[in-house]
């Protein structure tokens, strides 16, 4: 059987690894956009309401492919990546799955994915601990937890002593190698945000070392009888036509997957992309939980989940300790931030903990995607969805709920310093082709037999919090079930 996987981000990696384990040969197809030289400085400025993470100083993961149709975003910022490994090169490495309360609208129980969560933990390092989060998320760690800061340990200790109903507090679970008898682990250099120099943060770029690798941007898929034909553009703009496969797994990210399928006539030329609204919130750390001294790494250190009202999904927060990478963001957020001396700014930031908060797609503005006649895609905020005013109200409520939890543990939210990301900018989006409605549980839209969508496009809804682990497990499930 000839099998192609389009996209080498986390969903493509998960499907590909499963197929390899089952004995199939695979062909990997991705745009493979590269730097002129390794880890070069960015050649194109990033335009964003918030500072995006760079990959060793480069904005390569965010760059547009130089050939073919464009993606035009107006008032929104859902990202497509055209380099091998995609956005896993700059992700936060959080590996918390969705839970039952997040998936009540799914066509199957989330427990169906438990076996895949465990299989993924055998293939890549997941560092974590046993704590309150196990109650609803289970525990799929495969490495000892990465050592958190003293303040986070104090926070967790207080949360365990004074558990507040409707909330869960636990240390983060991260795709980070913390070391085994056979291999070294994280050296706690605290350079996580700018790029791990020891390659201890997992990414899916290594997938291109397995199977055949075709470097092209896919333009069109055509299914004829039991075959799927793939047409596209090479990295120099040349036409690549009629590659033939028995099965194709599409995992290029929601926006690019929509463009490919709509341009192929497989789905309608418009769709609604669901998003998880993202916001950034500083919290003042009371002296009773200590200082930021002894901070060990720059990724999220703690997760807090707060239950939503009846019929609504909960909200989730990821807590980060101080690092020098926060200075640029702080200068943008603080009044007259550009005029504050760096030394004083560092002193102020050391008193703070930073939270990234997420709402579910129920409470977040959505994005309208429209395919134009020339094959390009225009993206704008869906005017019939949740309004920006409604989002702001939900965020205000979420911060109040967070304050009711964290003030008991020594953290006070500073709501006046919060920043809200542009819709799509938090990169937790999808659900424009939900399983059970617009495609079957194997990701096949509109009765097609051998084209399987495996990325976040097919999630029935977008929950608050990490998305990658669930997308990977679902992609692995689809790959296995579709070749039986």
C-alpha positions in Angstrom: 0.0 0.0 0.0 1.4 3.4 -1.0 0.7 5.9 1.8 1.4 9.7 1.9 1.4 11.9 4.9 1.1 15.6 4.1 2.6 17.7 6.8 5.4 16.9 9.3 4.0 18.7 12.3 2.8 16.7 15.4 -0.2 15.1 13.8 1.8 14.0 10.8 4.5 12.7 13.1 1.9 10.7 15.2 0.2 9.1 12.1 3.6 8.4 10.5 5.1 6.7 13.5 2.0 4.5 14.0 2.1 3.4 10.3 5.8 2.7 10.5 5.2 0.6 13.6 2.5 -1.3 11.7 5.1 -2.1 9.0 3.9 0.3 6.3 6.2 2.4 4.1 5.3 6.0 4.0 6.0 9.1 1.9 6.3 12.4 3.7 5.2 15.5 1.9 5.9 19.0 3.3 6.9 22.4 2.1 10.3 22.1 3.8 10.9 25.9 3.8 14.5 26.4 5.1 16.9 29.2 6.1 19.7 30.2 3.8 21.9 29.0 6.6 21.3 27.4 10.0 19.7 29.5 12.8 20.1 32.7 10.9 18.6 36.0 12.1 15.2 36.7 10.9 15.0 38.2 7.4 11.3 39.2 7.7 9.8 41.1 10.6 7.0 39.6 12.6 3.9 41.7 12.8 1.9 40.6 15.8 0.0 42.1 18.7 2.2 40.0 20.9 5.7 38.8 20.6 6.1 35.4 19.0 8.7 33.0 20.0 11.6 32.7 17.5 13.5 29.6 16.6 17.1 30.4 17.5 16.5 34.0 16.5 14.7 33.1 13.3 11.0 33.6 12.3 11.3 30.6 9.9 8.3 28.7 11.4 6.0 31.7 10.6 7.1 32.6 7.1 4.8 32.3 4.1 5.6 29.9 1.3 7.0 32.0 -1.6 5.0 30.4 -4.3 1.3 29.6 -4.8 -1.8 31.1 -3.3 -1.6 33.5 -0.4 -3.3 33.5 3.0 -4.6 36.9 3.9 -5.7 37.6 7.5 -7.7 40.6 8.4 -8.1 41.3 12.1 -7.1 37.7 12.9 -3.9 35.8 13.1 -4.2 32.0 12.6 -0.8 30.8 11.7 0.2 28.3 9.0 3.8 26.9 9.0 5.7 25.8 5.9 8.9 24.4 7.4 9.6 20.8 8.4 8.3 20.2 12.0 6.0 23.2 11.7 5.1 25.1 14.8 6.5 22.3 17.0 9.8 24.1 16.6 8.5 27.0 18.7 5.7 25.4 20.8 5.5 25.4 24.6 5.9 21.6 24.8 2.8 21.2 26.9 1.4 17.6 26.9 -1.9 17.6 28.8 -4.7 15.8 27.0 -8.3 16.8 26.8 -10.6 15.4 29.5 -14.1 14.0 29.5 -15.7 17.4 30.4 -13.9 18.9 27.3 -15.3 16.4 24.9 -19.0 15.9 25.7 -19.7 16.8 22.0 -17.4 14.2 20.6 -18.7 11.1 18.7 -16.8 8.8 21.0 -15.6 8.9 24.6 -12.1 10.5 25.2 -11.1 7.3 26.9 -10.8 5.7 23.5 -7.6 7.7 23.1 -6.0 6.5 26.3 -4.1 3.7 24.6 -2.7 6.2 22.1 -1.7 8.7 24.8 0.3 5.8 26.4 1.9 4.8 23.0 3.0 8.4 22.4 4.5 8.6 25.8 6.6 5.6 24.9 7.9 7.3 21.7 8.7 10.7 23.1 9.6 12.0 26.6 6.8 13.4 28.6 8.1 14.8 31.9 5.6 15.1 34.7 4.4 14.2 38.2 1.5 12.6 40.0 -0.8 15.3 41.4 -4.4 16.8 41.3 -4.4 16.8 37.5 -4.6 13.0 37.4 -8.2 13.2 38.7 -9.6 14.2 35.3 -6.7 13.9 32.8 -5.1 10.6 33.8 -1.3 10.3 33.9 0.7 9.5 30.8 4.1 10.7 31.8 7.2 8.7 30.8 10.0 10.8 32.5 10.5 12.3 36.0 9.2 15.8 36.3 11.4 18.7 35.4 12.3 20.6 38.6 10.1 23.7 39.1 11.0 26.9 40.8 10.7 27.3 44.6 7.6 29.5 44.2 5.8 26.9 42.1 6.6 24.2 44.7 5.2 26.5 47.4 2.1 27.1 45.3 1.5 23.4 44.8 2.0 22.7 48.5 -0.5 25.3 49.4 -3.0 24.1 46.8 -2.7 20.6 48.1 -3.3 21.7 51.7 -6.2 24.0 50.8 -7.9 22.4 47.8 -10.6 24.7 46.4 -13.7 23.2 44.9 -13.9 23.5 41.1 -10.2 23.9 40.6 -7.2 21.7 40.0 -3.6 22.7 40.4 -0.6 20.6 39.2 2.9 20.9 37.9 3.2 21.0 34.1 3.6 18.0 31.8 6.1 18.7 29.1 7.7 17.0 26.1 11.1 17.5 27.6 13.9 15.0 28.1 14.8 15.0 31.8 17.2 12.1 31.4 17.4 8.3 31.9 20.2 5.9 32.6 20.9 5.8 28.9 20.7 9.5 27.9 21.3 12.9 29.4 18.5 15.4 30.1 17.7 19.0 30.6 20.6 21.1 31.9 18.3 23.9 33.2 20.0 26.6 31.1 16.7 28.5 31.1 16.9 29.2 27.3 13.7 27.3 26.5 11.8 30.2 25.0 14.6 31.2 22.5 15.5 27.6 21.6 17.0 24.7 23.5 20.7 24.5 22.7 20.8 20.8 23.8 17.7 19.8 21.8 15.9 18.5 24.9 12.6 20.0 23.9 10.9 17.5 21.6 9.8 18.6 18.1 8.5 16.6 15.1 11.2 17.8 12.6 13.0 14.4 12.9 10.0 12.8 11.2 11.6 13.7 7.8 14.3 11.1 8.5 11.8 8.3 8.1 10.5 7.1 4.7 10.6 9.0 1.4 10.5 12.8 1.7 8.9 14.9 -1.1 9.4 18.7 -0.7 6.4 20.4 -2.1 3.4 22.6 -1.2 0.3 20.6 -2.0 -2.2 22.4 -4.2 -4.8 19.8 -4.9 -5.9 16.3 -4.1 -8.0 14.1 -6.4 -9.5 10.8 -5.5 -10.3 8.5 -8.4 -11.6 5.0 -7.5 -9.1 3.6 -5.0 -6.3 6.1 -5.7 -5.5 9.6 -4.5 -3.5 11.9 -6.8 -1.4 14.8 -5.3 -0.4 17.9 -7.2 1.7 20.8 -5.9 4.6 23.2 -6.2 8.2 22.5 -5.4 10.4 24.6 -3.2 11.6 26.5 -6.3 8.1 27.0 -7.6 8.2 24.2 -10.1 5.0 22.1 -10.8 4.9 18.6 -9.4 2.0 16.6 -10.7 0.0 13.4 -10.3 1.8 11.7 -7.5 -0.3 8.6 -6.9 -1.1 7.0 -3.5 -3.6 4.5 -2.1 -4.1 6.6 1.0 -3.4 10.2 2.0 -3.3 11.6 5.5 -3.6 15.4 5.6 -2.0 17.2 8.6 -0.9 20.6 7.4 -2.7 22.6 10.1 -6.3 23.8 9.9 -5.9 26.7 7.6 -3.7 25.1 5.0 -5.8 21.8 5.2 -8.9 23.9 4.4 -7.2 25.5 1.5 -6.1 22.2 0.0 -9.5 20.5 0.5 -11.6 23.5 -0.7 -9.3 24.0 -3.8 -9.8 20.3 -4.5 -13.6 20.6 -4.4 -13.7 18.2 -1.5 -15.3 20.7 0.9 -17.2 23.9 0.5 -15.3 27.1 -0.4 -16.0 28.6 3.1 -15.8 27.3 6.6 -15.8 28.5 10.3 -12.6 28.0 12.2 -13.1 27.6 15.9 -10.5 29.2 18.3 -9.5 29.1 21.9 -9.1 32.7 23.0 -5.7 33.4 24.6 -4.7 36.1 27.0 -1.6 37.0 29.1 -1.9 37.9 32.8 0.8 39.0 35.3 0.2 37.9 38.9 1.9 39.5 41.9 3.7 36.9 44.0 3.3 37.5 47.8 6.5 37.2 49.8 5.0 34.1 51.6 5.6 31.9 48.6 9.2 33.1 48.1 11.1 34.8 45.3 12.0 33.9 41.7 15.5 32.9 42.8 16.3 29.4 41.7 14.1 29.5 38.6 15.2 26.5 36.4 13.5 26.6 33.0 11.4 28.9 30.8 8.5 26.7 29.8 5.2 26.6 31.7 5.7 25.3 35.3 2.2 24.9 36.5 -1.3 24.2 35.2 -4.5 25.5 36.9 -7.9 24.4 35.7 -11.1 26.1 36.8 -14.5 24.5 36.1 -16.9 26.5 34.0 -20.6 27.1 34.7 -23.1 24.4 34.0 -23.0 23.5 30.3 -19.7 25.4 29.7 -16.2 24.1 29.4 -13.7 25.2 32.0 -10.8 27.7 31.7 -7.2 26.8 32.0 -4.0 28.7 32.9 -0.3 27.9 32.4 2.0 29.7 34.9 5.5 30.8 33.9 8.4 32.1 36.0 10.5 35.2 35.2 13.0 34.9 32.3 14.8 37.6 30.3 12.6 36.7 27.4 9.7 38.4 29.2 11.4 41.8 29.1 10.3 42.7 25.5 6.7 41.7 26.3 6.7 43.7 29.5 7.9 46.8 27.7 4.9 46.6 25.5 2.4 45.9 28.3 3.6 48.4 30.9 2.8 52.1 30.7 6.0 53.9 29.6 7.6 50.5 29.5 10.2 51.6 26.9 11.5 54.2 29.4 12.0 51.8 32.4 15.7 50.9 32.9 16.4 47.2 32.3 17.7 46.6 35.8 14.6 48.1 37.4 12.4 46.2 35.0 14.1 42.9 35.9 13.5 43.7 39.6 9.8 44.4 38.9 9.4 41.2 36.9 11.0 39.1 39.5 8.0 39.9 41.8 5.6 38.5 39.2 4.4 35.2 37.8 3.0 35.3 34.2 -0.1 33.3 33.3 -1.3 32.4 29.8 -5.0 31.8 30.0 -7.3 30.0 27.6 -11.0 30.0 27.0 -12.9 27.2 25.2 -14.2 27.8 21.6 -17.7 28.2 23.2 -16.6 31.6 24.6 -14.2 32.6 21.9 -14.6 34.5 18.6 -14.4 32.3 15.5 -12.8 32.9 12.1 -14.4 32.8 8.7 -12.3 31.2 6.0 -13.1 31.9 2.4 -11.4 30.4 -0.7 -11.1 32.9 -3.5 -11.2 32.1 -7.2 -7.4 32.3 -7.5 -7.0 29.7 -4.7 -6.0 32.1 -2.0 -7.7 32.1 1.4 -9.1 35.2 3.2 -9.5 35.0 6.9 -11.6 37.4 9.0 -13.4 37.3 12.3 -16.8 35.6 12.0 -19.3 38.4 12.6 -22.0 35.8 13.6 -19.8 34.3 16.3 -18.8 35.4 19.8 -18.1 39.1 19.8 -14.9 40.7 21.1 -17.0 42.3 23.8 -18.3 38.8 24.8 -14.8 37.5 24.8 -13.7 40.3 27.1 -16.5 39.6 29.5 -15.6 35.9 29.6 -11.9 36.8 30.2 -12.9 39.1 33.1 -14.9 36.3 34.7 -12.0 33.9 34.2 -9.6 36.2 35.9 -11.9 36.7 38.8 -12.3 33.0 39.2 -8.5 32.6 39.0 -8.1 35.2 41.7 -10.4 33.4 44.0 -8.1 30.3 43.7 -4.7 31.9 43.6 -5.1 34.5 46.3 -5.4 31.5 48.7 -2.1 30.3 47.5 -0.1 33.6 47.3 -0.7 35.0 43.8 -2.8 38.1 43.1 -3.9 38.7 39.4 -3.1 42.1 38.0 -6.0 42.4 35.5 -5.1 45.9 34.4 -1.9 44.6 32.9 -3.5 41.7 31.0 -3.1 41.4 27.2 -5.5 39.6 24.8 -4.2 37.8 21.8 -5.7 38.4 18.3 -8.1 35.6 17.4 -6.0 32.7 16.2 -2.7 34.0 17.6 -2.7 31.5 20.5 -2.5 28.7 17.8 -5.2 26.6 19.6 -7.7 26.5 16.7 -9.4 24.0 14.5 -12.8 22.3 14.4 -13.9 23.6 11.0 -14.5 20.0 9.8 -15.7 18.3 13.0 -15.9 14.5 13.3 -19.4 13.2 13.5 -20.8 16.2 11.5 -18.7 17.2 8.5 -16.5 14.1 8.4 -16.5 10.6 9.8 -14.5 9.4 12.8 -11.6 8.5 10.4 -11.4 12.1 9.2 -12.9 11.5 5.8 -15.0 14.3 4.5 -18.1 14.0 2.3 -17.9 10.3 1.7 -14.3 10.2 0.4 -12.6 6.8 1.1 -8.9 7.4 1.1 -8.4 11.0 2.1 -8.1 11.3 5.9 -7.7 14.7 7.7 -5.7 14.2 10.9 -5.0 17.7 12.3 -7.0 19.9 14.6 -9.5 20.6 11.8 -11.6 17.6 12.8 -11.8 18.1 16.5 -15.5 18.6 17.3 -14.6 21.6 19.5 -11.6 23.4 20.9 -11.1 23.1 24.7 -9.3 25.6 26.9 -5.7 24.5 27.3 -3.1 22.4 25.5 -4.3 20.9 22.2 -1.3 19.0 20.8 -1.4 15.8 22.8 -5.0 15.2 21.9 -4.5 16.0 18.2 -1.5 13.5 18.1 -3.4 10.7 19.8 -6.4 11.1 17.5 -4.1 11.2 14.4 -2.5 8.0 15.6 -5.9 6.3 16.1 -7.1 7.3 12.6 -3.9 6.0 11.0 -4.2 2.6 12.8 -7.9 2.1 12.2 -7.9 3.3 8.6 -5.4 0.6 7.4 -7.1 -2.4 9.1 
